[in-house]
């Protein structure tokens, strides 16, 4: 894989980061986007890029044998915070072509970059421990 896909990466917190626009261009050129949100947070909105996989951070280390050190990986989550942990995990395992998606899904969506949205999977609640599916047909 061509390392130039992440040539626009910037270093923050000791790891490589890409802006959403740069990440999209990298994905369109062959980089692989890995969403590390937990399963219950992935159904509503998904990144729409050619090579996209969902591997929750909680089980990422068990999937290390599935990764190829020659490929370029961009890790994402909702805001670009937990995905930094994924970059650290792969970096510590000897991977060099890994980046964090700065701003995560929030900034990706704010910039109107490609998404798949399933409104029937939308969650609501006052905190993550109380999230539940919204009844979109109920006006209560």
C-alpha positions as CSV (number, residue, x, y, z in Angstrom):
1,X,0.0,0.0,0.0
2,X,1.2,3.5,-0.8
3,X,2.3,5.4,2.3
4,X,1.6,8.6,0.5
5,X,-2.1,8.0,1.3
6,X,-1.3,9.5,4.7
7,X,1.2,12.1,3.7
8,X,-1.1,14.8,5.0
9,X,-1.2,13.3,8.5
10,X,-0.4,15.6,11.4
11,X,1.0,14.6,14.8
12,X,-1.1,15.3,17.9
13,X,-0.8,13.4,21.2
14,X,2.1,11.5,19.7
15,X,0.1,9.8,17.0
16,X,-0.7,10.5,13.3
17,X,-4.1,12.1,12.6
18,X,-6.0,12.9,9.4
19,X,-8.7,15.5,8.9
20,X,-12.0,14.0,7.7
21,X,-11.4,15.4,4.1
22,X,-7.9,13.9,4.0
23,X,-9.1,10.6,5.4
24,X,-11.9,10.4,2.7
25,X,-9.3,11.0,0.0
26,X,-7.0,8.3,1.5
27,X,-10.0,5.9,1.6
28,X,-10.9,6.6,-2.0
29,X,-7.3,5.8,-2.9
30,X,-7.1,2.5,-1.0
31,X,-6.8,3.1,2.8
32,X,-9.0,1.0,5.0
33,X,-11.3,2.7,7.5
34,X,-11.9,0.8,10.8
35,X,-14.7,2.0,13.0
36,X,-13.9,1.0,16.6
37,X,-17.3,2.1,18.2
38,X,-19.0,-0.7,20.1
39,X,-21.6,-2.6,18.1
40,X,-24.7,-0.9,19.7
41,X,-23.3,2.5,18.5
42,X,-22.6,1.5,14.9
43,X,-26.0,0.7,13.5
44,X,-27.4,4.2,13.1
45,X,-24.7,5.9,11.1
46,X,-21.8,4.3,9.2
47,X,-19.0,5.8,7.1
48,X,-19.6,5.2,3.4
49,X,-16.2,4.4,1.9
50,X,-15.0,1.5,-0.2
51,X,-13.0,-0.4,2.5
52,X,-14.9,-0.1,5.7
53,X,-15.0,-2.4,8.7
54,X,-16.4,-2.3,12.2
55,X,-14.2,-3.8,14.9
56,X,-15.1,-2.6,18.4
57,X,-12.1,-1.4,20.4
58,X,-13.0,-3.9,23.1
59,X,-12.0,-6.8,20.8
60,X,-9.5,-5.1,18.5
61,X,-6.4,-6.8,19.9
62,X,-8.0,-10.2,19.2
63,X,-8.1,-9.2,15.5
64,X,-4.5,-8.1,15.2
65,X,-3.7,-11.3,13.1
66,X,-6.3,-10.1,10.5
67,X,-4.3,-6.9,9.8
68,X,-1.6,-6.6,7.1
69,X,1.3,-4.3,8.0
70,X,1.6,-3.2,4.3
71,X,-2.0,-1.7,4.4
72,X,-2.9,1.8,5.5
73,X,-5.5,1.9,8.3
74,X,-7.5,4.9,9.5
75,X,-9.2,4.3,12.8
76,X,-12.5,6.2,13.7
77,X,-15.1,6.5,16.4
78,X,-17.7,9.1,17.3
79,X,-15.3,11.9,18.1
80,X,-11.7,10.7,17.5
81,X,-10.9,9.9,21.1
82,X,-11.2,6.1,21.6
83,X,-9.9,5.6,18.1
84,X,-6.6,7.0,19.3
85,X,-6.3,4.0,21.5
86,X,-6.7,1.8,18.5
87,X,-3.8,3.6,16.8
88,X,-1.7,3.1,19.9
89,X,-2.5,-0.7,20.0
90,X,-1.5,-1.2,16.3
91,X,1.6,1.1,16.7
92,X,2.7,-1.0,19.7
93,X,2.2,-4.1,17.6
94,X,4.6,-2.8,15.0
95,X,2.3,-1.2,12.5
96,X,3.5,2.1,10.9
97,X,0.7,3.0,8.4
98,X,-2.0,3.8,11.0
99,X,-3.8,7.1,11.6
100,X,-6.6,8.4,13.7
101,X,-9.6,10.2,12.1
102,X,-9.5,13.6,13.9
103,X,-12.9,14.6,15.0
104,X,-14.4,11.2,14.2
105,X,-17.9,10.7,12.9
106,X,-19.0,14.0,14.3
107,X,-16.7,16.1,12.1
108,X,-17.1,13.7,9.2
109,X,-20.9,14.3,9.3
110,X,-20.5,18.1,9.9
111,X,-18.6,18.3,6.6
112,X,-21.3,16.3,4.8
113,X,-18.9,13.5,3.9
114,X,-20.5,10.2,2.7
115,X,-22.5,8.3,5.4
116,X,-25.1,5.6,5.4
117,X,-27.9,6.4,7.9
118,X,-30.5,4.0,9.2
119,X,-33.1,6.0,11.2
120,X,-34.7,2.9,12.6
121,X,-31.5,2.3,14.5
122,X,-31.4,5.8,16.1
123,X,-30.7,5.8,19.8
124,X,-31.9,8.2,22.5
125,X,-31.2,8.7,26.2
126,X,-29.7,11.1,28.6
127,X,-26.4,9.1,28.9
128,X,-24.8,6.1,27.3
129,X,-26.0,3.8,30.1
130,X,-29.6,4.6,29.3
131,X,-29.5,4.5,25.5
132,X,-32.5,2.8,23.9
133,X,-34.0,2.7,20.4
134,X,-36.2,5.6,19.6
135,X,-39.8,5.0,18.5
136,X,-39.8,7.3,15.6
137,X,-43.5,6.8,15.0
138,X,-44.5,7.8,18.5
139,X,-45.0,11.5,19.1
140,X,-44.9,11.2,23.0
